[in-house]
Amino acid sequence: MNKIDSIKRKTVQIFSEEELEQKLKSEKRLTIKFGADPSRPDLHIGHSVPLRVLKMFQDMGHKIVFVIGDFTAMIGDPSGKSKTRPALTFEETKKSAESYFNQVTKILDKDKTDIVFNSEWLSKMNFEDIIKLSSKYTVARIMERDDFKNRFENNLPLSMHELLYPLMQGYDSVAINADIEIGGTDQTFNLLVGRELQKDYGQEQQIVMTFPLLVGLDGKEKMSKSLGNYIGLNDTPFDKFEKSMKIPDNVLKQYFELATDLEENEIENIMNGDIRNAHIRFAEELIKMYDCDANLEEIKERYNKIANGGIPSDIKVIKIEEKEINICDLLLKIGFSNSKGEAKRMIQGKGVKVNSKLVENINEIIEIDDEKVIQFGKNKFIKITR
């Protein structure tokens, strides 16, 4: 299967496939646009679906342009939201954008990826420019968006600035004269607005390619940091392995299809075999892609030991000055929790052990008279000593 067929196999919709074929046959170096929302700087393998497609285009010699929405993030993308999103400051968007770019270059070639900020053109627009831009689209067309329509019909707040968001994101395509724009299915409306605006501004319309949203580890909701059902690009190799083993069996095939580069026939062969081995194979593929220096055998050995109730030998050691300390204070001190409230919830959820013994009392005092192993969940360990 060639790269284009592989790309098409992963898409949900292409607007339009005929135009895509024409652009590819022109042998022109195409400008491929991908918009990044810097309000979510931590990326997971769900984000990798369009990113790996970008890499395919990059390998074919086309130009990848990352549009960091630093200006639009100060509005907050309303896509799929039931209420107005809080705006970010300019400084927050810049900091998040740097983190985002460092992560995407785990997949893309850093030296061949252009990064631009839409504040470069949007911040220079005056009120006359905004009026002209607004005239390109009717209220009826904007209200075709399900999230806008639902909020309006349910008498939920819908601010004027949110209605401008699709136009601003669409204008980004005009500013860089994009040939192709890719994104998740939740961005279809915004991407098509860019296509329409290019026509109004006398440009050749971009091809819009949308890709499925990867379901999370719960097997129900889309993968999301806020829901905690994700495998992060910055997760440790062990965490990637451990989380891969938790993928529901009924969605594992989709994970292979969207988050790896394996051919369809190979995926079928894997899925027709032992399901536990299929999970292991997915974990191995993931680690090879993002953590090529990791020792897979050591990771598997560590996982199996913990799964069987053992304690790994390579855990971090922290020295504690106190002779005795409250368990909640200890969890905060060693970095297992970010607050005493969170530490209490960890204990009440029966997730904390000291030397393999479950801690049930939030007021328990831990004596630091010798080495002790503090454990949270199945795979978080720290050894404390004086």
C-alpha positions in Angstrom: 0.0 0.0 0.0 1.5 3.4 -1.0 1.4 6.4 1.3 -1.6 8.1 -0.3 -3.7 4.9 0.0 -2.6 4.6 3.6 -3.6 8.2 4.3 -7.0 7.7 2.7 -7.5 4.5 4.8 -7.2 6.5 8.0 -9.5 9.4 6.9 -13.2 9.8 7.8 -14.0 12.4 5.1 -12.1 14.2 2.3 -13.5 17.4 0.8 -12.9 16.5 -2.0 -11.1 13.3 -3.0 -11.1 14.3 -6.7 -9.4 17.7 -5.9 -6.9 15.9 -3.7 -5.9 13.6 -6.6 -5.5 16.7 -8.9 -3.2 18.5 -6.4 -1.1 15.4 -5.8 -0.7 14.9 -9.6 0.4 18.5 -10.1 3.8 17.6 -8.5 3.6 21.0 -6.7 5.1 21.1 -3.2 1.9 21.5 -1.3 1.4 23.5 1.9 -0.2 21.2 4.5 -1.8 23.1 7.4 -2.4 21.7 10.9 -3.9 24.0 13.6 -2.8 23.6 17.2 -4.7 24.7 20.2 -2.0 25.7 22.8 -4.5 25.6 25.6 -3.9 21.8 25.7 -0.1 21.4 25.6 0.0 17.8 26.8 -0.4 15.5 23.8 -1.6 11.9 23.8 -1.7 9.2 21.1 -5.1 10.4 20.0 -3.3 13.5 18.7 -0.8 11.3 17.0 -3.4 10.2 14.4 -3.3 13.4 12.3 0.4 14.0 13.2 1.4 10.7 11.7 -0.5 11.6 8.5 1.5 14.9 8.5 4.7 12.9 8.7 3.6 10.9 5.6 3.1 14.1 3.7 6.4 15.4 5.0 8.2 12.3 3.8 6.6 12.9 0.3 8.4 16.3 0.2 5.4 18.5 1.1 5.6 21.5 3.4 4.1 21.2 6.9 2.9 24.4 8.5 1.9 24.3 12.2 -0.4 27.2 13.0 -0.3 27.8 16.7 -3.5 29.5 17.7 -2.0 31.9 20.2 -4.5 34.6 19.3 -7.6 32.4 19.0 -6.7 30.7 22.3 -7.4 34.0 24.0 -11.0 33.4 22.9 -11.1 29.6 23.5 -12.2 27.1 20.9 -15.9 26.5 21.4 -15.9 23.3 19.4 -17.9 20.6 21.2 -18.3 22.8 24.3 -21.5 23.3 26.2 -20.4 26.5 27.7 -18.0 29.4 27.0 -14.4 28.4 27.6 -12.1 30.6 29.8 -9.7 32.7 27.7 -5.9 32.3 28.1 -3.4 35.1 28.5 -0.9 35.7 25.7 1.9 34.5 27.9 0.1 31.3 28.7 -0.4 30.5 25.0 3.3 31.1 24.2 4.4 28.8 27.0 2.0 26.0 25.9 3.0 26.4 22.3 6.6 25.7 23.1 5.7 22.5 24.9 3.4 21.5 22.1 6.0 21.9 19.4 8.6 19.9 21.4 6.1 17.0 21.6 5.0 17.0 18.0 8.6 16.8 16.8 8.7 13.3 18.4 6.8 12.5 15.2 7.7 15.2 12.7 11.1 16.3 11.4 11.9 19.4 13.4 14.0 20.9 10.7 11.3 20.5 8.0 8.4 21.7 10.0 7.4 25.4 9.9 5.8 27.0 13.0 3.7 30.2 12.8 1.5 32.0 15.3 -1.9 33.3 14.1 -1.3 36.5 16.2 1.1 37.4 13.3 -1.9 38.4 11.2 -5.0 38.4 13.4 -3.6 40.9 15.9 -3.1 43.4 13.1 -6.7 43.4 11.9 -8.6 46.5 12.6 -12.4 46.8 13.1 -13.0 47.4 9.4 -11.1 44.2 8.6 -13.2 42.2 11.1 -16.4 43.7 9.6 -15.3 42.5 6.1 -14.4 39.1 7.4 -17.7 38.8 9.2 -19.6 39.7 6.0 -18.2 36.5 4.3 -20.5 34.2 6.4 -24.1 34.4 7.4 -25.5 33.9 10.9 -27.6 31.0 9.6 -24.4 29.2 8.3 -22.6 29.7 11.6 -25.6 28.4 13.6 -25.4 25.1 11.6 -22.7 24.1 14.1 -24.3 21.7 16.5 -22.7 23.1 19.7 -23.8 26.7 18.8 -27.3 25.5 17.9 -27.7 23.4 21.0 -26.6 26.2 23.3 -28.9 28.7 21.6 -31.9 26.4 21.7 -31.3 25.5 25.4 -30.9 29.2 26.4 -27.2 28.7 27.4 -24.8 31.6 27.1 -23.4 32.0 23.6 -21.1 35.0 23.2 -20.6 37.0 20.0 -16.8 36.5 20.2 -17.4 32.7 20.0 -19.3 33.1 16.7 -16.2 34.8 15.3 -13.9 31.8 16.2 -14.6 29.7 13.1 -14.0 32.7 10.9 -10.7 33.5 12.6 -9.5 29.9 12.3 -10.7 29.8 8.7 -8.8 33.0 8.0 -5.6 31.2 9.0 -5.9 29.1 5.9 -6.1 32.3 3.8 -3.1 33.8 5.6 -0.8 30.9 4.7 -2.6 29.9 1.5 -3.0 26.3 2.6 -3.4 23.5 0.0 -4.6 20.9 2.5 -5.8 21.1 6.1 -6.2 18.1 8.3 -7.8 17.7 11.7 -10.1 15.6 13.9 -13.8 15.1 13.1 -14.6 17.6 15.8 -13.0 20.3 13.7 -14.8 19.6 10.4 -17.0 22.8 10.5 -14.0 25.1 11.2 -11.9 23.4 8.5 -14.7 23.8 5.9 -15.1 27.5 6.9 -11.4 28.0 5.9 -12.1 26.3 2.5 -15.0 28.7 1.9 -13.1 31.8 2.9 -10.2 31.0 0.5 -12.7 31.0 -2.3 -14.0 34.4 -1.2 -10.4 35.7 -1.1 -9.7 34.5 -4.6 -7.5 31.5 -3.6 -7.7 27.9 -4.6 -9.7 26.1 -2.0 -7.9 23.8 0.4 -8.6 20.1 0.6 -10.1 19.2 4.0 -9.2 15.8 5.5 -10.7 14.7 8.7 -9.6 11.9 10.9 -11.3 9.9 13.7 -11.0 10.7 17.4 -9.4 7.8 19.2 -11.5 6.4 22.0 -10.0 6.5 25.5 -8.9 3.7 27.8 -12.4 3.6 29.2 -13.7 2.4 25.8 -16.4 5.0 25.8 -15.3 8.7 25.7 -12.8 10.1 23.3 -9.2 10.1 24.6 -8.7 13.1 26.8 -6.2 14.4 29.5 -9.1 15.8 31.5 -10.8 12.4 31.6 -7.6 10.6 32.5 -8.3 7.9 29.9 -5.2 8.6 27.8 -1.7 7.4 26.8 0.5 10.4 26.7 3.3 11.0 24.2 5.5 12.1 27.2 4.5 9.1 29.4 7.4 6.9 30.5 8.0 3.8 28.4 6.7 1.7 31.4 3.5 3.8 31.7 2.9 3.4 27.9 3.3 -0.4 28.3 1.1 -0.6 31.5 -1.7 1.6 29.9 -1.6 -0.4 26.7 -2.4 -3.5 28.7 -5.6 -1.7 29.9 -7.0 -0.9 26.4 -10.4 -2.6 26.1 -10.2 -5.6 23.8 -13.0 -4.4 21.6 -11.2 -1.2 20.6 -7.6 -2.5 20.4 -7.8 -3.0 16.7 -8.7 0.7 16.2 -5.7 1.6 18.3 -3.5 -0.5 15.9 -5.1 1.1 12.8 -4.9 4.7 14.0 -1.9 4.9 16.2 0.6 2.6 14.5 2.0 2.2 10.9 1.3 -1.5 10.7 -0.4 -2.8 7.5 -4.0 -4.0 7.7 -3.2 -7.6 7.1 -0.6 -7.7 9.9 -3.1 -6.1 12.3 -5.6 -8.8 11.3 -3.1 -11.5 12.1 -2.3 -10.0 15.4 -5.9 -9.6 16.4 -6.7 -13.2 15.4 -4.1 -14.5 17.9 -3.9 -14.4 21.7 -5.5 -11.1 22.9 -2.9 -10.6 25.7 -0.1 -11.0 23.2 -1.9 -8.4 21.0 -1.8 -5.9 23.8 1.9 -6.6 24.3 2.5 -6.1 20.6 0.7 -2.8 20.6 2.7 -1.6 23.6 5.9 -2.7 21.9 5.0 -0.8 18.7 4.2 2.3 20.7 7.5 2.3 22.6 9.5 1.7 19.4 7.9 4.8 17.9 8.4 7.2 20.8 11.1 5.6 23.1 13.5 3.8 20.8 16.2 3.6 23.5 13.9 1.8 26.0 14.7 -1.8 27.0 11.5 -3.7 26.2 12.6 -6.8 28.0 13.2 -4.9 31.3 9.8 -3.2 30.9 8.0 -6.5 30.4 9.8 -8.1 33.3 8.9 -5.1 35.6 5.3 -5.2 34.5 4.9 -8.9 35.1 6.5 -8.6 38.5 4.1 -5.8 39.6 1.1 -7.6 38.0 1.9 -10.6 40.2 2.0 -8.4 43.4 5.8 -7.9 43.5 7.8 -4.8 44.1 10.3 -3.7 41.4 14.0 -3.4 42.3 14.7 -0.2 40.4 12.5 2.2 42.4 13.6 5.8 43.3 14.9 6.4 46.9 14.1 9.5 48.8 15.6 10.6 52.1 13.2 11.9 54.8 14.5 14.0 57.6 11.5 13.4 59.9 11.5 10.5 62.3 7.8 10.2 61.9 5.3 11.8 59.5 1.6 11.8 58.8 0.8 9.6 55.7 -0.9 12.5 53.9 2.1 14.8 54.4 4.3 12.0 53.3 2.4 11.5 50.0 2.7 15.2 49.4 6.4 15.3 50.3 7.4 12.4 47.9 5.3 13.9 45.0 2.5 11.2 44.9 -0.1 14.0 45.5 -0.3 17.7 44.8 -2.3 18.5 47.9 -3.4 17.1 51.2 -6.9 16.8 49.9 -5.7 14.7 47.0 -3.7 12.5 49.4 -6.8 11.9 51.5 -8.7 10.8 48.5 -5.9 8.5 47.4 -6.1 6.8 50.9 -9.9 6.7 51.0 -9.8 5.1 47.5 -7.7 2.3 49.0 -4.8 3.0 46.7 -2.0 3.6 49.1 0.2 0.9 50.6 3.3 1.0 52.9 5.5 -2.1 52.7 2.6 -3.8 50.8 0.2 -3.1 53.7 -2.9 -1.1 52.8 -3.2 2.3 54.6 -6.8 3.0 55.5 -6.5 5.8 58.1 -5.8 9.3 56.8 -4.3 10.2 60.2 -1.8 7.3 60.3 1.7 8.2 61.4 4.5 6.6 59.5 7.7 6.0 61.5 10.9 6.4 59.4 13.0 3.9 61.4 14.1 1.9 58.4 13.6 1.7 54.7 9.9 1.6 53.6 8.3 1.3 50.2 5.4 3.6 49.5 3.1 2.4 46.8 0.2 4.0 45.0 -1.9 1.9 42.6 -0.2 -0.9 40.8 2.9 0.8 39.4 3.9 3.8 41.4 6.6 3.1 44.0 9.1 5.2 46.0 11.5 3.9 48.7 11.9 6.2 51.7 14.8 6.2 54.2 16.5 8.5 56.7 
